[in-house]
Amino acid sequence: MNKAELIHEVQKRMGAETSRASAERAVEAVLGAVASGIKQDKQVQIVGFGAFAVTRRAARRGFNPHTKKPMTIKAMKTVRFKPGTELKAAL
């Protein structure tokens, strides 16, 4: 599912009187809130859905796929998602 499909699904679930623009604003608001929560608190937990958390990846050895030469990949921060029990049960 891409973002446009997500907006369409939100619009359907909100009811026939909901416009696409308001569904898009709702999706943007949720995604923006999750992003700012991750930046501020380093974790966003949505009970029944899952948790987004910032983790740190250590520097590691890799290779350039074009030249096949070894290289060092820098340490970085990344976001991990851990699904909640209700989401796992729905799968």
N, C-alpha and C positions, 0 to 999 in steps of 0.2 A: 504494500500500500504506500503510495506516495502522498505528498502533502495535499494535493488537489483532491485525491480520493478520501483522505481523512476529513477534509473540510466538507465534502459531500455527505459523508457518513454522519458527521456532527449535525449537519443541517437536517438530515432525515430524522435523527433521534430527538432533535429539539422540537419537531413538529412542522406541519405544513405552513404555518404562518411565519416561520423563521426565514429570513432572506439569506442568500448566499453570503452577502457582505457581513451580516451579523455573525454567521457561523465562522467566517474567516477571522473576524475580530476575536471571537472566543478562542479559537485555536491559537492565534498569535499571542493572546494574553496568557494562556497556559504555558506555551513554550517559552515566552519571555520570563514568566515567573520562575519556571524551573531553571532557566539559564542564570538569572540573577541570584537565585537561592544557592546554586552551586558555586557561584563566584564569592558570595558572602560567607556562607556557612560550611562550604566544602561538602555538603551532603543535603539531598532532598529526599525525604521518605514519604511516600504516598501509601497509606495503609491499604492493604488488599491488592495493590498494584505492584509496587516494588520500590527500590531505592537507587538513586543516582549518587555516586560518590566520586570525588577526585582521588586518584591514586597516582603514585609516582613510578615511572618505569626507569629502571637503571640503564646506564649506558651499556651498549653491547656491541659485539662485532657483527658485521654483516658484509654484504658484497654489493657492488654496483651491478645491476642486472644487464647493463649494456656492455660494460667492459670486463665483467667477472672479476674485477680487482677487489680485494678486501678493503673495508673501510670501517670506521667507528661511527655508530649511530649514537647521537647525543642523548643524555637523560632528558626525560620530558614528563610533563603532567598529562594525564588523560582522564576521561570520564568512563567509569564502569557502571553497568546496570546489573542489579541483582533482583530477579523477579520475586514477588511475594507469593505466599502460599495459595491465595485465591487465583492468581494468574497462572500458577503452575497447574492447579487443579483444572482450570478451564482448557488447558491444552490437551 
